[in-house]
C-alpha cells in the first residue's frame, strides 16, 4: 500500500467518522460549510508521517508483516490510548465477550485491566483457580510463563490467561504493597460464574453474594431469596429481618443487570444516570414499586475490587438511604462501554458515557467511600465478640470468625433490625 493511497484512505475515514457523528444527533442544526471543514482536524503532515512509518516497517522490519496486520495494530493502538476499557474486538475477542456476559469460559477466573504496560487485577472470581492460588484485587501480573508483559503486548497477554482445560500457566505476580513478584502456577478449568448465592447467616439474617453482573443476575437474585423464604426448603421460611449484600471483589458486568438488582431493593427513586456526547447515551433509570425484602435493613460490603456495575448498585442503595456501605473504598470505574459492530465478526468496545449516582456524583477514579470503613483484617477465635447462645443456630454457622467484615456487618445489621422492629412495634429475637 503506497503512502499516497494510505493518506487518501485516512482522510476519507476521518470524513466518514465526522458525518456519522453528526447523523447520530438528528436534532443538531446543520453546520455551515466552513464549520464542517474546521471539524477535520487531521493535519496532512501527520497522515504523511504515519504513511512513512507504515512504509518503513514494511521495508525494514526484521520479519515480513502484511498490510492487514499493521492496520489492525494501528486500530488497536488508537483505542488502547483512549482508556483501559476501549478496545478492538476481533472474532476471538467477540466470543470471549459473549462468554463474560453469560458467565462461562475456560481459564483462570480473573478480571484484569491493562495499566501502564502491565495487567492489574480487578478481582478474582469466587472459587476460581486465581482465587485459590492467592491472587487478590490490586495485584499486578508482570509475567506469563516467563514472558514479561509490556505496553506493546499487554492486550494480547490478557488472552493468554484463557486456554485449554487442564493446561497450566505460571504467573509472575506482584502483590499490592510488595516490591518483588512471586511465581504462582495455576491450572485452567471451566469457569462458570455463579452470579449470585444466598444463605442464612443465622435465623432472620440473610447473606447474598453477587460475584458478577451477568444476563441472568437479576432473576437469579430473586430465585435465591425466594428459596430462603420457602418453607418447603431446609432452613427456609424465616422472615428476612436484615440482609448483608456482599459486593466485594465484584468486577462489574452488565449495566442492565445492575439496574435490575438495585430495583429489587428499592420501591422508588433514581438508580443511575448515564451521560455522553451522543444523545442516545443520556439515560436515566428509575426504581419501580416492590422490595424483595420488604424494607428490611441492608449492609453492603465493598472493597477495592468492587467495580463498575457493582458500584452502580452500591451507589444507588447508598444515595437512596436504603443501605449502609461498609468496608473499603470501591475501585472507581464510572464509565459505560458500548459494543459497536464493524461487521459480523468484528467490533469496537468504546467508552461512550459516564454514569452518575442518584446524587449526581461521578465515581470515575474516585470510587464510593463506605459509610463505615473497615481495615483489611481477619478475625481469629480469641477476637470473636461475645454473643448469645440460643441453641437455634445450625452447626457451623455460629459466628463468622473467618470473615471480619461479615462479622462487623452482622453487628451493625442486628442493631438496625432491632431499631426497625422497635419502631414498628414488632417483637425482636435474640441472636
C-alpha positions in Angstrom: 0.0 0.0 0.0 1.6 3.3 -1.1 1.9 6.3 1.2 -0.3 8.3 -1.1 -3.1 5.7 -1.1 -2.8 5.4 2.7 -3.1 9.2 3.1 -6.2 9.3 0.9 -7.8 6.5 2.9 -7.2 8.2 6.2 -8.7 11.4 5.1 -11.8 9.5 3.8 -12.2 7.7 7.1 -11.9 10.9 9.0 -14.7 12.5 6.9 -16.9 9.4 7.2 -16.5 9.4 11.0 -17.5 13.1 11.3 -20.5 12.5 9.1 -21.7 9.6 11.2 -21.2 11.6 14.4 -23.5 14.4 13.0 -26.1 11.8 11.9 -26.3 10.4 15.4 -27.7 13.7 16.6 -30.7 14.3 14.4 -31.7 17.4 16.4 -28.4 19.1 15.7 -28.6 22.1 13.4 -26.8 21.8 10.1 -23.3 23.2 10.3 -22.1 25.8 7.8 -19.6 24.6 5.1 -16.7 26.4 6.6 -17.5 25.0 10.1 -17.7 21.4 8.7 -14.3 21.9 7.2 -12.9 23.1 10.5 -14.0 19.8 12.1 -11.4 17.8 10.1 -8.5 18.4 12.4 -6.2 15.7 11.0 -3.1 17.5 9.7 -1.9 16.2 6.3 1.6 16.1 7.7 0.5 13.7 10.4 -1.0 11.5 7.8 2.2 11.6 5.8 4.2 10.7 8.8 2.0 7.7 9.6 2.3 6.6 6.0 6.1 6.9 6.2 6.3 4.9 9.4 4.0 2.3 7.7 6.3 2.1 4.7 9.5 1.8 6.8 8.0 -1.0 8.9 7.0 -2.8 5.7 10.5 -2.4 4.2 12.9 -2.7 7.1 11.3 -4.7 9.9 13.2 -7.9 10.7 10.3 -10.1 9.6 7.7 -9.6 6.9 4.4 -8.0 8.1 1.3 -7.9 6.0 -0.8 -4.7 5.5 -3.8 -6.1 7.3 -1.8 -6.9 10.5 -0.2 -3.5 10.5 -3.6 -1.7 10.1 -5.2 -3.8 12.8 -2.3 -2.9 15.1 -2.8 0.7 14.3 -6.5 0.5 15.2 -5.7 -1.4 18.4 -3.2 1.3 19.4 -5.7 4.1 18.6 -8.3 2.6 21.0 -5.8 1.5 23.7 -4.5 5.0 24.1 -8.0 6.3 24.9 -8.6 4.5 28.2 -8.1 1.0 29.6 -11.6 -0.1 28.6 -11.9 0.8 24.9 -10.6 -1.9 22.6 -10.8 -3.5 19.1 -12.6 -6.9 19.2 -11.7 -9.5 16.6 -13.7 -12.7 16.2 -12.0 -14.4 19.2 -12.4 -11.3 21.5 -16.1 -11.1 20.5 -16.6 -14.8 21.6 -14.8 -14.0 24.9 -17.1 -11.0 25.5 -20.1 -13.2 25.0 -18.6 -15.7 27.4 -18.2 -13.0 30.0 -21.8 -11.9 29.8 -23.1 -15.4 30.0 -20.6 -16.4 32.7 -19.0 -19.5 31.1 -15.5 -19.9 29.7 -12.2 -21.8 30.1 -9.4 -20.1 32.0 -8.2 -18.9 35.4 -11.2 -16.8 36.6 -9.6 -13.4 36.8 -10.7 -9.9 35.8 -7.8 -7.7 34.7 -7.2 -4.2 33.3 -4.2 -3.0 31.2 -2.5 -0.3 33.2 0.9 1.2 32.5 2.1 -1.8 30.5 1.0 -4.5 33.0 -2.1 -6.3 33.9 -3.8 -5.0 37.1 -6.1 -7.4 38.8 -9.6 -6.0 39.4 -10.8 -9.2 41.1 -10.6 -13.0 41.0 -13.8 -14.9 40.6 -15.1 -16.8 43.5 -13.8 -20.4 43.8 -11.6 -20.0 40.7 -8.0 -21.1 40.2 -7.0 -17.5 40.6 -8.7 -17.1 43.9 -7.4 -20.4 45.2 -3.9 -19.5 44.1 -3.9 -16.4 46.3 -4.4 -13.7 43.7 -6.2 -10.6 45.2 -7.6 -7.3 44.0 -4.9 -4.8 43.3 -2.2 -7.4 42.4 -0.2 -6.8 39.2 0.7 -9.5 36.8 4.1 -8.8 35.3 4.9 -12.1 33.6 3.0 -15.0 32.0 5.0 -18.2 31.6 8.2 -16.2 32.0 7.3 -13.7 29.3 7.4 -10.1 30.5 4.3 -8.0 30.0 4.9 -4.7 28.3 2.8 -1.9 27.0 3.2 -3.4 23.5 1.9 -6.9 24.4 -0.4 -6.2 27.4 -3.6 -6.5 25.3 -2.6 -9.9 23.8 -1.1 -11.1 27.2 -4.6 -10.9 28.8 -5.8 -13.5 26.2 -3.1 -15.9 27.5 -4.9 -16.2 30.8 -7.6 -18.3 29.0 -6.9 -21.6 27.3 -7.5 -25.4 27.2 -8.9 -27.0 30.3 -6.2 -28.7 32.3 -3.3 -26.7 30.8 -1.0 -24.9 33.3 0.3 -21.4 33.3 2.8 -19.7 35.6 2.1 -16.0 36.5 4.6 -13.6 37.9 2.5 -11.6 40.4 3.4 -8.5 42.5 1.0 -8.4 45.4 -0.3 -5.0 46.5 2.3 -3.3 48.7 5.1 -5.8 47.7 8.3 -4.9 45.9 9.1 -8.1 44.1 6.9 -10.6 42.1 6.1 -14.2 43.2 5.6 -17.1 40.9 2.1 -18.6 41.0 1.3 -21.8 39.0 -2.4 -22.2 38.1 -4.3 -24.8 36.1 -7.0 -23.6 33.7 -10.5 -25.0 34.2 -14.1 -24.4 33.1 -15.2 -21.2 34.8 -18.9 -21.0 35.4 -19.5 -17.8 37.3 -22.5 -18.3 39.7 -23.6 -14.8 39.7 -25.5 -15.0 43.0 -25.7 -17.2 46.0 -27.6 -16.8 49.3 -27.7 -18.4 52.7 -28.8 -17.8 56.2 -26.1 -16.5 58.5 -28.4 -17.2 61.4 -32.2 -17.1 61.7 -33.7 -14.0 60.3 -30.4 -12.6 58.8 -29.5 -13.4 55.2 -26.3 -13.2 53.3 -26.4 -12.5 49.5 -23.2 -12.7 47.5 -23.1 -11.3 43.9 -19.9 -12.3 42.2 -20.5 -10.6 38.8 -23.4 -9.0 36.9 -24.4 -11.3 34.1 -27.5 -11.6 31.9 -29.4 -13.6 34.5 -28.2 -12.0 37.7 -31.5 -10.1 38.4 -33.6 -13.3 38.1 -31.0 -15.3 40.0 -31.2 -12.9 43.0 -35.0 -13.3 43.0 -34.8 -17.1 42.9 -32.1 -17.3 45.7 -34.0 -15.0 48.1 -37.3 -16.8 47.3 -35.7 -20.1 48.2 -34.6 -18.7 51.6 -38.2 -17.8 52.4 -39.7 -21.0 51.0 -40.9 -23.1 54.0 -40.6 -26.3 52.0 -36.8 -25.8 51.8 -34.4 -26.9 54.6 -33.9 -24.0 56.9 -36.4 -21.9 54.9 -39.5 -20.0 55.9 -37.8 -17.3 58.0 -38.7 -13.7 57.8 -35.7 -11.7 56.5 -35.0 -9.2 59.2 -31.7 -8.0 57.7 -29.5 -8.6 54.7 -25.8 -8.5 54.1 -25.2 -7.8 50.4 -21.6 -8.8 49.6 -20.2 -7.0 46.5 -16.5 -7.4 47.5 -14.2 -8.2 44.5 -17.2 -8.0 42.1 -15.6 -6.6 38.9 -19.0 -5.5 37.5 -20.7 -6.6 34.3 -23.9 -5.5 32.6 -25.4 -2.1 33.4 -29.0 -3.5 32.9 -28.4 -6.2 35.5 -27.1 -3.7 38.0 -30.2 -1.6 37.5 -32.4 -4.7 37.9 -30.7 -5.7 41.2 -30.9 -2.2 42.6 -34.6 -2.1 41.7 -35.1 -5.4 43.6 -34.5 -3.5 46.9 -36.0 -0.1 46.1 -39.6 1.0 45.9 -38.9 4.3 44.2 -36.2 6.8 43.4 -33.4 7.3 40.8 -31.0 4.4 40.3 -28.4 5.8 37.9 -28.0 8.2 35.1 -25.6 8.0 32.1 -24.2 10.9 30.1 -22.2 11.0 27.0 -21.6 13.1 23.8 -24.3 11.4 21.8 -27.9 12.0 22.7 -28.7 8.3 23.0 -26.1 8.0 25.7 -28.1 10.2 28.1 -30.3 7.8 30.1 -32.0 7.7 33.5 -33.1 4.6 35.3 -35.7 4.7 38.0 -36.9 2.2 40.5 -40.3 0.6 40.3 -42.6 -0.4 43.3 -41.7 -3.6 45.0 -38.9 -4.5 47.5 -37.9 -8.2 47.7 -37.2 -8.0 51.5 -40.0 -5.6 52.4 -37.7 -2.7 53.6 -35.5 -4.8 55.9 -32.2 -3.1 56.6 -29.2 -3.8 54.3 -25.5 -3.6 54.8 -23.4 -3.7 51.6 -19.8 -4.9 51.8 -17.3 -3.4 49.4 -13.6 -3.4 48.8 -11.2 -2.0 46.2 -12.2 -4.8 43.9 -15.8 -3.6 43.8 -16.1 -2.1 40.4 -18.4 -0.8 37.6 -21.9 -2.3 37.8 -21.2 -3.3 41.4 -20.5 0.4 42.1 -23.8 1.3 40.5 -25.7 -0.9 43.0 -23.7 0.4 45.9 -24.2 4.0 44.9 -28.0 3.5 44.2 -28.6 1.9 47.6 -26.4 4.5 49.4 -27.8 7.6 47.8 -31.4 6.4 48.3 -30.7 5.8 52.0 -31.6 2.2 51.5 -28.4 0.6 52.8 -25.2 1.3 54.7 -22.0 0.7 52.8 -19.2 -1.0 54.9 -15.7 -1.9 54.1 -13.2 -0.2 51.8 -13.4 2.4 49.0 -14.5 0.9 45.7 -12.4 0.7 42.5 -13.7 3.8 40.8 -14.8 2.6 37.3 -17.6 5.0 36.4 -17.7 4.6 32.6 -20.0 2.8 30.2 -18.7 0.8 27.3 -20.8 0.1 24.2 -20.0 -2.6 21.6 -20.2 -1.0 18.1 -20.2 -3.7 15.3 -17.9 -3.2 12.3 -19.1 -6.3 10.6 -20.4 -9.8 11.5 -17.3 -10.8 13.4 -15.5 -7.6 14.4 -16.4 -4.6 16.6 -15.0 -2.0 18.9 -15.8 -1.7 22.5 -15.8 2.1 23.1 -16.4 4.2 26.2 -19.5 6.2 25.3 -20.7 7.6 28.6 -20.0 8.1 32.3 -22.5 7.1 34.9 -23.6 9.1 37.9 -25.1 8.0 41.2 -28.6 9.4 42.2 -26.9 12.3 43.9 -25.2 13.3 40.6 -21.7 12.2 41.6 -19.3 10.5 39.1 -17.2 7.9 40.8 -14.7 7.6 38.0 -11.2 7.2 39.5 -12.6 8.2 42.9 -14.8 5.3 43.9 -17.5 5.2 46.5 -16.5 5.8 50.1 -18.0 3.5 52.6 -20.3 4.8 55.4 -18.3 2.6 57.8 -14.7 2.0 56.9 -13.0 -1.3 57.8 -9.4 -2.4 57.6 -8.4 -5.5 55.6 -8.3 -7.7 58.7 -9.2 -11.2 59.7 -10.7 -12.4 62.9 -9.3 -15.3 64.9 -11.2 -17.3 67.5 -9.9 -15.2 70.5 -11.1 -12.0 68.9 -14.7 -13.2 68.4 -17.1 -10.9 70.1 -19.4 -12.4 72.7 -22.9 -13.4 71.5 -26.0 -15.1 72.9 -26.1 -18.8 72.6 -29.7 -19.5 71.8 -29.3 -23.1 70.6 -31.1 -22.4 67.4 -28.1 -21.8 65.1 -27.3 -24.6 62.6 -23.9 -26.3 63.3 -21.0 -24.5 61.7 -22.9 -21.2 61.4 -22.3 -19.7 64.8 -20.2 -16.6 64.4 -18.1 -15.6 61.4 -14.6 -15.9 62.8 -13.0 -16.3 59.3 -14.6 -13.1 57.9 -14.0 -9.9 59.9 -16.1 -7.7 57.6 -19.1 -10.0 57.7 -18.9 -10.2 61.4 -18.9 -6.5 61.8 -21.7 -6.2 59.2 -23.8 -8.6 61.3 -23.3 -6.5 64.4 -24.5 -3.3 62.6 -27.3 -5.2 60.9 -28.7 -6.5 64.1 -28.8 -3.0 65.6 -30.6 -1.7 62.6 -33.1 -4.6 62.7 -33.8 -4.1 66.4 -34.4 -0.4 65.8 -36.8 -1.1 62.9 -38.7 -3.7 64.9 -39.0 -1.3 67.9 -40.3 1.5 65.6 -42.8 -0.9 64.1 -43.8 -2.4 67.4 -42.6 -5.9 66.3 -41.1 -8.2 68.9 -37.4 -8.9 68.2 -35.5 -12.1 68.5 -32.2 -12.5 70.3 -29.3 -13.7 68.1 
